[in-house]
Structure formats: C-alpha cells, structure tokens
C-alpha cells in the first residue's frame, strides 16, 4: 500500500507560490509564510486569488503533483497536471464497459449498494447515539432508515441502470429529508430544508458543497493514479468537463466522510453563524477562516483509520479512494468478479 501523502490547501487571498529548490514556498506581500518539501505532497489546491509561478507549475507536472484551482466559493475552475499515465488497455476496457449496458449496470449496482448502505449507517448511528433525545423526529429517522434498507434490497436484484438511478433518487429524498433531525444545536440558522447548490442558499448546503468539492478532487486523483479515466463514468454519464467516474467513486464516501464531517463540526459548535456570509440574493458563503478550519478538520479526518471489510486491513481514511480505485481497476482487468464497494462499519 502506498503511503499517504499530503494535500496542500492554499486559501490566503493574494498568495504567491513559487519553487525554491525542491520546496513549494508561499509568500504573502513579499513575506515568506510557508515552505513545504515537494516530496511530501500528493496534490496542491489553490482556493481564491492564488498565483503560481510557471517554474512551479512545470516542476509539479514533472513530479506527478496535480494543481487544482477553485474559486473563493470552492467551485472547481481548472486543473494542471503532467502527462497522463496508466495502462491504455485498462482505459480501453473501461470505455468498453461503459458502452456495455449489462456490464455498466453491474458496476452501478454495487456503487449504489455501497452508497445506500453508508447513508443508512449514518442514520443508524444517529438513532443509537441520540434516539432518546429526538422526540417526535425519532419515528421520521427510523422510517427513513428502513426505507433505505428496502431500497438497498431492491438494488441487489435490479439490472436496469435507469431504474437504479430512480431508486437512488428515492434514497436521496429519504436521506436528506431527515438530515435536519441530525443537527443537534438550536436555532434556525443551521436548519436544513433539503439539498440545494450552485449556489447554496443555506449554511449546511454551503458546507456540503465544499466538502463534496474536496472529495471529488481526492477521488479524481486516486483514479488517475491507477490509470483510469476520471471523465468516463458508469452511474454518471459522459458530459463535457465533468469528472463522471470521480463522481461515481465518491458516492460511497459522501455520507461516511463529507456528511458526517459537516454534522460533527456543526454539532460540536466548531462552526457558528459568524463563519458564513449571507449575500443579498440569499446565497450563503463560507468565510475564509471557516474554510481553513474545515480544511484542517478534513485533513485530520483523513488521517483516522478504519477497517476495510473487503481487504481485511485497517488504513487511513485518506487512502480509501485509492483503494477503491485499485479495486475497480482490478475488476475491469478481470481479477475480481465484481466491484466491491466500501462499506462502513
């Protein structure tokens, strides 16, 4: 197993990144603020108005370190990377499977089984830990938990991809319909009335969108590292500019990593109303300090270890996207009869 390297997130507005030997140096107003050895980095994410020198761009490309640029609201803008690596035969098999309805449906089924299972675990843990204090919400969460279980059972025997997408939609409605009950602090500011995005109109959606952006970046990097094409997916169909396979891969981790992190930070009062900016048009944005705190918590979460049920080993959470990408590649090569999704225990 490859050791976990770091992702360097730069959020300081006006920062200037340049190369000094084998180091990435960050300057703000001509003052050096940080220096990081390149060999410790897996990727570099620039959020907001961050400038990168051409020599550093070229050096990172040579070293296999991708650089992603997000706008101040966390929306993906661009990505700089070196030559595409990987086995062309593996990618050709990937393309063949996406055009084969039966083979595509098999992968979609296992991805969605993992997604619904992990959503159900999130609700089950909430019932276990806070069921006594949920009052009237207890029955709603219990009903959603059971509905996810029933939908997961239906997925196991379904062979039509379109039907499976419909079941996923039903599951999302049940899951997000009770997510507000999992927020344990009083007040209306962190009320969650349902998923909305581009742009988000409440604090929880702003946090979820930011977390999903970070997770997409990690999944895309994992797929590229094993030689798969992140733009050609199975559940998410091809669309110009969309990393469809990265979106497929992250489905198993949305509830487990992103949603749980958002709920934990809000319930532990690590974020408050003053960490958000409400625009005149109702859009809610994360302030810079809040983004930094969230990134720290995200990195800390990725260092925690969990048991991977299929592999039978403990590993850092940050290595899970790479492990799932490797398992998908093994399935496409014919080494595994089916793609085993990540299931959280």
Buried (B, 14 or more C-beta within 10 A) or exposed (E): EEEBEBBBBBBBEEBBBBBEEEBBBBBEEEEEEBEBEBEEBBBBBBBBEBEBEEEBBEBBBEEBBBBBBBEBBBBBEEBBBBEEEBEEEBBEBBEEBBEEEEBBBBBBBBBBBBBBBBBBBBBBEBBEEBBEEBEEBBEBBBBBBEBBBBBBEEBEEBEEBEEBBEBBEBBBEBBBBBBBBBBBEEEEBBEBEEBBEEBBBBBBBBBBBBBBBBBBBBBBBBBBBBBBBBBBBBBBEEEEEBBBBBBBBBBBBBBBBBBBBBBEBBBEEBBBEEBBEBEEEEBBBBEBEBBBBBBEBBBEBBEEEBEBEEBEEEBBBBBBBBBBBBBBBBBBEEEBEEBBBBBBE
